[in-house]
């Protein structure tokens, strides 16, 4: 694997590039994530497929998010990345916000071979807001040391039902930087909230009706600590109703264990979907 950066739409997009032979999978992470959030899927598919896992702008080592950030701007960045790297018939994978983005990309590009939605591209209500917003305050909070930040996210993920691992510690260290004698998340909380607000302007039925390729939708139904699943069955009514070719798989993972743990049930389904493309 190697890290690369490329200029798209006027600023740098950073990504991890794993080599492979069968074709290219481009993956986009969730709202507050980075390329490392798709680690287990990269490990599953690398070698067989070229796997490109991006840092969306405003995250990781990509450029800061622009003033008008939102799902549409991230969509344009992925489209520009496909063009710049001259990738033909990519397979798109998106987790959470990344699923919203990648479905939107697929709706605007006729050359997409397949689309994998990891618990996203759904209708959003106050239900999602009540679960997501309380954890966003850590983004602008200063920490005396990197270890203090990592310890806080260890506690946060513990409350979300995620088992702590060295990989999660690596994710934590990657998403922070030193600034003015303290440590803080590399993202801008206001821009993250702006991206989150764009979920509510998203009409999944209007998006997926323009997607021509096969779609695999993974729905995580597990409770998130003491909270219910992030997306409920009704969250996916419009997505399923308007998609031309969609296969839904229900997993007992929760929204976070879907990416922060190795999910053998999901892995098997992903492999089967890819084999049938």
Residue pairs with C-beta under 8 A, 6 or more apart in sequence:
1 16
1 17
1 18
1 19
1 42
1 46
2 16
2 17
3 14
3 15
3 16
3 17
3 61
4 14
4 15
4 17
5 12
5 13
5 14
5 15
5 61
5 62
6 12
6 13
6 15
6 81
6 84
6 85
7 13
8 77
8 80
8 81
8 84
9 73
9 76
9 77
9 80
11 57
11 62
11 63
11 64
11 66
12 62
12 63
13 54
13 55
13 56
13 57
13 62
13 63
13 77
13 80
13 81
14 35
14 54
14 55
14 60
14 61
14 62
15 35
15 52
15 53
15 54
15 55
15 81
16 35
16 36
16 42
16 51
16 52
16 53
17 50
17 51
17 52
18 42
18 45
18 46
18 47
18 50
18 51
18 52
18 53
19 46
19 47
19 50
20 45
20 46
20 47
20 48
20 49
20 50
20 51
21 47
21 48
21 49
21 50
22 48
22 49
23 49
23 50
23 89
23 90
23 91
23 113
24 49
24 50
24 51
24 52
24 87
24 90
24 91
25 45
25 49
25 50
25 51
25 52
25 90
25 91
25 92
25 93
26 52
26 54
26 78
26 81
26 82
26 87
26 90
26 91
26 92
26 93
26 102
27 35
27 38
27 41
27 42
27 51
27 52
27 53
27 54
27 92
27 93
27 94
27 95
27 98
28 54
28 56
28 74
28 78
28 92
28 93
28 94
28 95
28 97
28 98
28 99
28 101
28 102
29 35
29 37
29 38
29 53
29 54
29 55
29 56
29 59
29 95
29 96
29 97
29 98
29 259
30 37
30 95
30 96
30 97
30 98
30 120
30 259
31 96
31 97
31 132
31 192
31 195
31 196
32 59
32 135
32 136
32 139
32 175
32 185
32 187
32 192
33 59
33 95
33 96
33 98
33 171
33 175
33 259
34 55
34 56
34 59
34 60
34 171
34 174
34 175
35 53
35 54
35 55
35 60
36 53
36 60
36 167
36 170
36 171
36 174
37 95
37 171
37 259
37 260
38 53
38 93
38 95
38 259
39 167
39 171
39 259
40 259
40 260
40 261
40 262
40 263
41 51
41 93
41 118
41 259
41 270
42 51
42 53
44 267
44 270
44 271
45 51
45 270
45 274
49 91
49 274
52 81
52 85
54 62
54 78
54 81
55 61
55 62
56 62
56 65
56 74
56 77
56 97
56 98
56 101
57 63
57 64
57 65
57 66
57 69
57 73
57 74
57 77
58 64
58 65
58 69
58 187
58 188
58 191
58 192
58 195
59 175
59 186
59 187
60 174
60 175
60 186
61 186
64 188
64 191
65 187
65 188
65 191
65 194
65 195
66 73
69 191
69 194
69 195
69 198
70 194
70 195
70 197
70 198
70 201
71 97
71 100
71 101
71 104
71 195
71 198
71 199
71 201
71 202
72 104
72 198
74 97
74 101
74 195
75 101
75 104
75 105
75 108
78 92
78 101
78 102
78 105
79 105
79 108
79 109
82 90
82 105
82 109
88 111
89 111
89 112
89 113
90 111
90 112
90 113
91 112
91 113
91 114
91 115
91 116
91 274
91 277
92 102
92 105
92 106
92 112
92 114
92 115
92 116
93 102
93 115
93 116
93 118
94 100
94 101
94 102
94 103
94 116
94 117
94 118
94 120
94 121
95 118
95 119
95 120
95 258
95 259
96 118
96 119
96 120
96 230
96 255
97 120
97 195
97 196
97 199
98 118
98 120
99 117
99 118
99 119
99 120
99 121
100 120
100 121
100 199
100 202
100 204
102 115
102 116
102 117
102 121
103 115
103 117
103 120
103 121
103 204
103 207
103 208
103 211
103 215
104 202
104 207
105 112
106 112
106 115
106 211
106 212
106 213
106 215
107 207
107 208
107 209
107 210
107 211
108 210
110 212
112 211
112 212
112 213
113 213
113 277
114 213
114 214
114 215
114 216
114 273
114 274
114 277
115 211
115 213
115 214
115 215
115 216
116 215
116 216
116 218
116 270
116 273
117 215
117 216
117 217
117 218
117 239
118 218
118 258
118 259
118 266
119 218
119 219
119 220
119 230
119 231
119 255
119 258
120 231
121 202
121 204
121 207
121 208
121 217
121 239
122 204
122 231
122 235
122 236
122 239
123 204
123 234
123 235
123 236
123 237
123 238
123 239
124 199
124 200
124 202
124 235
125 235
127 228
127 232
127 235
128 199
128 230
128 231
131 224
131 227
131 228
131 230
132 196
132 230
133 193
133 196
135 156
136 189
136 192
136 193
136 196
137 189
138 149
138 152
138 153
138 156
138 185
139 184
139 185
139 187
139 188
139 189
139 192
140 184
140 185
140 188
140 189
141 184
141 185
142 182
142 183
142 184
143 149
143 152
143 176
143 182
143 183
143 184
144 182
144 183
145 183
146 173
146 176
146 178
146 183
148 183
149 172
149 176
149 183
149 184
149 185
150 169
150 172
150 173
150 176
153 168
153 172
154 164
154 168
154 169
154 172
157 164
157 168
157 256
157 260
158 164
159 225
159 226
160 224
160 225
160 254
160 256
161 222
161 223
161 224
161 225
161 254
161 256
161 257
162 168
162 256
162 257
162 260
162 261
163 261
165 260
167 260
168 260
171 260
175 185
175 186
175 187
176 183
176 184
176 185
176 186
177 183
177 184
177 186
203 238
204 236
204 238
204 239
204 242
205 238
205 239
205 241
205 242
206 242
208 215
208 239
208 242
208 243
208 244
208 246
209 242
209 243
209 244
211 243
211 244
212 244
213 245
214 245
214 246
214 247
214 273
214 276
214 277
215 243
215 245
215 246
215 247
216 246
216 247
216 249
216 269
216 270
216 273
217 236
217 239
217 240
217 246
217 247
217 248
217 249
218 248
218 249
218 251
218 258
218 266
218 269
219 231
219 233
219 236
219 248
219 249
219 250
219 251
220 229
220 230
220 231
220 251
220 252
220 253
220 254
220 255
220 257
220 258
221 229
221 250
221 251
221 252
222 229
222 251
222 252
222 253
222 254
222 255
222 257
223 229
223 254
224 230
224 254
224 255
224 256
229 254
229 255
230 254
230 255
231 255
236 248
239 246
240 246
240 248
247 273
249 266
249 269
251 258
251 263
251 265
251 266
252 265
253 261
253 263
253 265
253 266
257 263
258 266
